């Protein structure tokens, strides 16, 4: 979400996400609900955990993963051992950790983040790999299909929850009708997010107009056109928009157009709001997949890649105040610390 064409990757991701959307916001058709794991394994087993980055999302993911085991009665030391290597963004350490776990003969590798997932899949073709924090497993080279994994890996993708982001936008601005977006014209992930936003907007009865720029020099006219007739600007996070976010926010403020973002990273730069996956819940879902594989209830190829079941709406309280939004009256919304 081993390479296929750009258009096929985008189509594959869109089909997967709309399967999720048809079941409503951040819900997925989880095999884990129909086949709960409740009994302990006959023998002790080992799990190797590779954490790509040293950040809060990775830690929450691991906590969720561990909780899934505890909730099913699989207590560490009694039924399993779980070794953790935090690679702190070092791909070489990810590779070394994966190779070490393979040499130790662990029963399963849990890879948090794309570098860890790539390293694990390269290191073994037989040990099951469950990953999280990979937006596009196909683009990452992990799989050819997310619906029927063709390798020894499956997991939970953290693909940008575009539908939830636009739904939150509509909650904040019920009268909004026209949404414009800005992103780099050649950024593949941004193209995917914009394509998803187009379809999500239609479902939410919003008029969506994407505007793209290939360079910083083209951004001025792109932004001017995007703000011309927009009620809200949807800013897609890529290298171009991130490097020019202050300028974008400044121009949007002049037009009194609120800016919502495709990522939490841009909130502190002046964007108003976004919606993000609940990483603890994602880790929990991954733990359920891991238990199914360890129990041999299903093969990897029978476990489709899942998507976040729970999302968290986040808002910048200082920007909210500018638009007359009282964050205290919003339910299930987290205000970031400025």
C-alpha positions as CSV (number, residue, x, y, z in Angstrom):
1,X,0.0,0.0,0.0
2,X,7.4,-7.1,-6.5
3,X,6.3,-3.5,-7.8
4,X,3.2,-2.5,-9.8
5,X,2.4,0.7,-11.7
6,X,1.5,3.9,-9.9
7,X,-2.1,3.8,-11.2
8,X,-2.6,0.3,-10.0
9,X,-1.2,1.1,-6.5
10,X,-3.6,4.1,-6.2
11,X,-6.5,2.0,-7.4
12,X,-5.6,-0.8,-5.0
13,X,-5.5,1.6,-2.0
14,X,-8.7,3.3,-3.1
15,X,-10.6,0.0,-3.3
16,X,-9.2,-1.0,0.1
17,X,-10.2,2.3,1.8
18,X,-13.7,2.3,0.3
19,X,-14.3,-1.1,1.7
20,X,-13.5,0.5,5.0
21,X,-15.7,3.6,4.3
22,X,-18.7,1.4,3.3
23,X,-18.7,0.1,6.8
24,X,-18.5,3.7,8.2
25,X,-15.8,5.8,9.7
26,X,-12.6,3.9,10.5
27,X,-14.4,0.6,10.7
28,X,-13.0,-2.6,9.1
29,X,-14.2,-6.0,8.5
30,X,-12.0,-7.7,11.1
31,X,-11.5,-11.4,11.0
32,X,-10.5,-11.1,14.7
33,X,-14.1,-10.4,15.7
34,X,-15.4,-13.6,14.3
35,X,-12.5,-15.8,15.5
36,X,-11.5,-14.6,18.9
37,X,-8.4,-16.2,20.4
38,X,-9.1,-17.3,23.9
39,X,-7.0,-20.3,24.7
40,X,-3.3,-20.4,25.6
41,X,-0.8,-22.1,23.2
42,X,0.5,-25.5,24.2
43,X,4.1,-24.2,24.5
44,X,6.0,-21.1,25.1
45,X,6.8,-19.0,22.1
46,X,8.9,-15.9,21.3
47,X,8.1,-12.6,19.5
48,X,10.7,-10.2,18.1
49,X,9.6,-6.6,18.0
50,X,11.4,-4.1,15.8
51,X,10.5,-0.4,16.5
52,X,11.6,1.8,13.6
53,X,11.4,5.1,15.5
54,X,11.6,6.3,19.0
55,X,8.4,8.3,19.2
56,X,5.0,8.3,21.0
57,X,3.1,6.7,18.1
58,X,5.5,3.7,18.1
59,X,5.3,3.3,21.8
60,X,1.5,3.5,21.8
61,X,1.5,0.9,19.0
62,X,3.6,-1.5,21.1
63,X,1.5,-0.9,24.2
64,X,-1.7,-1.8,22.2
65,X,0.0,-4.9,20.8
66,X,1.0,-6.1,24.2
67,X,-2.5,-5.4,25.6
68,X,-4.1,-7.7,23.0
69,X,-2.0,-10.6,24.3
70,X,-2.8,-9.8,27.9
71,X,-6.5,-9.5,27.2
72,X,-6.6,-12.9,25.7
73,X,-4.8,-14.5,28.7
74,X,-1.3,-14.6,27.1
75,X,0.8,-13.3,29.9
76,X,4.5,-12.6,29.2
77,X,7.0,-15.0,30.7
78,X,4.3,-17.6,31.3
79,X,3.3,-18.1,27.7
80,X,5.6,-16.0,25.6
81,X,8.7,-13.7,25.6
82,X,8.7,-10.4,23.7
83,X,12.0,-8.9,22.9
84,X,12.1,-5.2,21.7
85,X,14.7,-3.4,19.6
86,X,14.3,0.3,19.2
87,X,16.2,1.3,16.1
88,X,15.6,5.1,16.5
89,X,15.3,5.7,12.7
90,X,18.5,3.7,11.8
91,X,17.7,1.4,8.9
92,X,20.9,-0.6,9.4
93,X,19.8,-1.4,13.0
94,X,16.4,-2.5,11.6
95,X,18.2,-4.9,9.3
96,X,20.5,-6.2,12.1
97,X,17.5,-6.7,14.4
98,X,15.5,-8.6,11.8
99,X,18.5,-10.9,11.0
100,X,19.1,-11.5,14.7
101,X,15.5,-12.5,15.3
102,X,15.6,-14.9,12.3
103,X,18.8,-16.5,13.6
104,X,17.2,-16.9,17.0
105,X,14.2,-18.6,15.4
106,X,11.5,-16.4,16.8
107,X,7.9,-17.5,16.1
108,X,6.8,-14.1,14.8
109,X,8.2,-10.7,14.1
110,X,6.2,-7.5,14.9
111,X,7.5,-4.6,12.8
112,X,6.5,-1.1,13.8
113,X,7.1,1.4,11.0
114,X,8.1,0.9,7.3
115,X,11.9,0.5,7.8
116,X,11.3,-2.3,10.3
117,X,8.7,-4.0,8.1
118,X,10.9,-3.9,5.0
119,X,13.9,-5.3,7.0
120,X,11.8,-8.1,8.4
121,X,10.3,-9.2,5.1
122,X,13.8,-9.1,3.5
123,X,15.2,-11.2,6.3
124,X,12.8,-14.1,6.2
125,X,10.3,-15.8,3.9
126,X,9.0,-18.2,6.5
127,X,8.6,-16.5,9.9
128,X,5.3,-14.6,9.9
129,X,5.7,-10.8,10.0
130,X,2.9,-8.5,11.3
131,X,3.5,-4.8,10.6
132,X,1.9,-1.5,11.5
133,X,2.7,2.1,10.6
134,X,3.0,1.4,6.8
135,X,0.8,3.7,4.8
136,X,1.1,1.8,1.5
137,X,2.4,-1.8,1.9
138,X,2.5,-2.2,-1.9
139,X,4.5,0.9,-2.6
140,X,6.8,-0.1,0.3
141,X,7.5,-3.4,-1.6
142,X,6.1,-5.6,1.2
143,X,3.2,-7.0,-0.8
144,X,1.6,-7.2,-4.2
145,X,-1.9,-7.3,-2.8
146,X,-3.3,-6.1,0.5
147,X,-6.4,-8.2,0.2
148,X,-4.6,-11.5,-0.3
149,X,-1.0,-11.1,1.0
150,X,1.4,-12.9,-1.3
151,X,4.3,-13.0,1.2
152,X,4.7,-13.9,4.9
153,X,3.5,-10.5,6.0
154,X,0.3,-8.8,6.9
155,X,-0.7,-6.1,9.3
156,X,-2.5,-2.8,9.9
157,X,-1.8,0.1,7.6
158,X,-1.9,3.7,8.9
159,X,-3.1,5.1,5.5
160,X,-4.2,8.7,6.0
161,X,-7.9,8.7,7.2
162,X,-9.1,11.2,4.6
163,X,-12.8,10.5,5.0
164,X,-12.5,11.2,8.8
165,X,-10.5,14.4,8.2
166,X,-13.2,15.8,5.8
167,X,-16.0,14.6,8.1
168,X,-14.3,16.5,11.0
169,X,-14.0,19.5,8.7
170,X,-17.7,19.4,8.0
171,X,-18.5,19.0,11.8
172,X,-16.5,22.2,12.5
173,X,-18.0,24.1,9.6
174,X,-21.5,22.7,8.8
175,X,-22.2,25.5,6.3
176,X,-19.0,24.7,4.3
177,X,-19.7,23.5,0.7
178,X,-16.5,24.1,-1.2
179,X,-13.2,22.5,-0.2
180,X,-9.9,23.1,-2.1
181,X,-6.7,21.2,-1.6
182,X,-3.1,22.1,-2.3
183,X,-0.2,19.6,-2.8
184,X,2.9,18.9,-4.8
185,X,1.9,17.7,-8.3
186,X,4.6,14.9,-8.5
187,X,4.2,13.5,-4.9
188,X,2.7,10.1,-5.2
189,X,1.3,9.9,-1.7
190,X,-0.3,13.3,-2.1
191,X,-1.9,12.3,-5.4
192,X,-3.4,9.3,-3.6
193,X,-4.7,11.4,-0.7
194,X,-6.2,13.9,-3.1
195,X,-7.9,11.1,-5.1
196,X,-9.3,9.7,-1.9
197,X,-10.4,13.2,-0.8
198,X,-12.3,13.6,-4.1
199,X,-14.4,10.5,-3.4
200,X,-14.8,11.2,0.3
201,X,-16.0,14.7,-0.4
202,X,-18.7,13.3,-2.7
203,X,-19.9,11.1,0.1
204,X,-20.1,14.0,2.4
205,X,-21.8,16.3,-0.2
206,X,-18.8,18.6,-0.5
207,X,-17.5,20.2,-3.6
208,X,-13.8,19.3,-3.9
209,X,-11.3,21.1,-6.1
210,X,-7.6,20.0,-6.0
211,X,-4.8,22.4,-7.0
212,X,-1.2,21.3,-7.5
213,X,2.2,22.9,-7.9
214,X,5.4,21.4,-9.2
215,X,7.7,23.8,-7.4
216,X,7.9,26.6,-4.9
217,X,7.8,29.1,-7.8
218,X,4.4,27.7,-9.0
219,X,2.9,27.7,-5.5
220,X,1.8,31.3,-5.5
221,X,-0.6,31.0,-8.4
222,X,-1.7,27.5,-7.2
223,X,-2.5,28.9,-3.7
224,X,-4.3,32.0,-5.1
225,X,-6.5,29.8,-7.3
226,X,-7.2,27.4,-4.4
227,X,-8.3,30.1,-2.1
228,X,-10.3,32.0,-4.7
229,X,-13.7,30.4,-3.9
230,X,-13.0,27.9,-1.1
231,X,-14.8,27.7,2.2
232,X,-12.0,25.5,3.7
233,X,-8.5,24.6,2.5
234,X,-7.4,21.0,2.8
235,X,-3.6,21.1,3.0
236,X,-2.0,17.8,2.0
237,X,1.3,17.2,3.8
238,X,4.3,16.7,1.5
239,X,7.7,18.3,1.1
240,X,6.5,21.3,-0.8
241,X,3.6,22.2,1.4
242,X,5.6,21.6,4.6
243,X,8.4,23.8,3.6
244,X,6.0,26.6,2.7
245,X,3.3,26.0,5.4
246,X,3.8,29.4,7.0
247,X,3.3,31.2,3.7
248,X,0.2,29.1,3.0
249,X,-1.3,29.8,6.4
250,X,-0.6,33.5,6.0
251,X,-2.4,33.7,2.7
252,X,-5.3,31.6,3.9
253,X,-5.7,33.9,6.9
254,X,-5.9,36.9,4.6
255,X,-8.8,35.3,2.9
256,X,-10.3,34.1,6.2
257,X,-10.2,30.5,4.9
258,X,-9.6,27.9,7.7
259,X,-7.0,25.3,6.9
260,X,-7.3,21.6,7.9
261,X,-4.4,19.2,7.4
262,X,-3.9,15.7,6.2
263,X,-1.4,15.2,9.1
264,X,-0.9,16.1,12.7
265,X,2.6,17.4,12.0
266,X,1.1,20.6,10.4
267,X,-1.2,21.6,13.3
268,X,1.6,23.3,15.3
269,X,2.4,25.3,12.2
270,X,-1.0,27.0,12.2
271,X,-3.4,24.5,10.6
272,X,-6.7,24.2,12.5
273,X,-7.5,20.5,12.7
274,X,-7.0,16.9,11.5
275,X,-8.0,13.3,12.2
276,X,-5.4,10.7,12.9
277,X,-5.4,6.9,13.6
278,X,-5.5,5.8,17.2
279,X,-2.1,4.0,17.3
280,X,-2.8,2.1,20.5
281,X,-5.9,0.6,18.8
282,X,-3.9,-0.1,15.7
283,X,-1.3,-2.0,17.8
284,X,-4.1,-3.9,19.5
285,X,-5.5,-5.0,16.1
286,X,-2.0,-6.1,15.1
287,X,-1.8,-8.1,18.2
288,X,-5.0,-9.9,17.4
289,X,-3.6,-10.8,13.9
290,X,-0.4,-12.1,15.5
291,X,-2.4,-14.3,17.8
292,X,-4.3,-15.8,14.9
293,X,-1.1,-16.6,13.1
294,X,0.6,-18.1,16.2
295,X,-2.4,-20.3,16.8
296,X,-2.4,-21.4,13.1
297,X,-6.0,-20.4,12.8
298,X,-5.4,-18.8,9.4
299,X,-2.4,-18.4,7.1
300,X,-0.9,-15.1,6.3
301,X,-2.5,-15.1,2.8
302,X,-6.0,-15.3,4.4
303,X,-5.5,-12.2,6.6
304,X,-6.0,-9.1,4.6
305,X,-4.2,-5.9,5.6
306,X,-6.4,-4.0,7.9
307,X,-7.0,-0.2,8.4
308,X,-7.5,1.8,11.5
309,X,-10.8,1.1,13.3
310,X,-10.5,4.1,15.6
311,X,-9.5,7.7,14.7
312,X,-8.8,10.7,16.9
313,X,-9.9,14.2,16.0
314,X,-7.2,16.8,16.9
315,X,-7.4,20.6,16.9
316,X,-5.2,23.6,17.5
317,X,-7.0,25.6,20.2
318,X,-5.3,28.9,19.3
319,X,-6.5,28.7,15.7
320,X,-9.9,27.5,16.8
321,X,-10.3,30.6,18.8
322,X,-9.7,32.7,15.8
323,X,-12.6,31.0,14.0
324,X,-14.9,31.3,17.0
325,X,-14.8,27.5,17.8
326,X,-15.1,26.7,21.5
327,X,-13.0,23.5,21.9
328,X,-14.7,22.8,25.3
329,X,-18.0,22.1,23.5
330,X,-16.5,19.6,21.1
331,X,-16.9,15.9,22.0
332,X,-14.1,13.4,21.5
333,X,-11.6,16.0,20.3
334,X,-8.1,16.4,21.6
335,X,-6.6,19.9,21.7
336,X,-2.9,19.9,20.9
337,X,-0.4,21.8,23.2
338,X,1.0,24.9,21.5
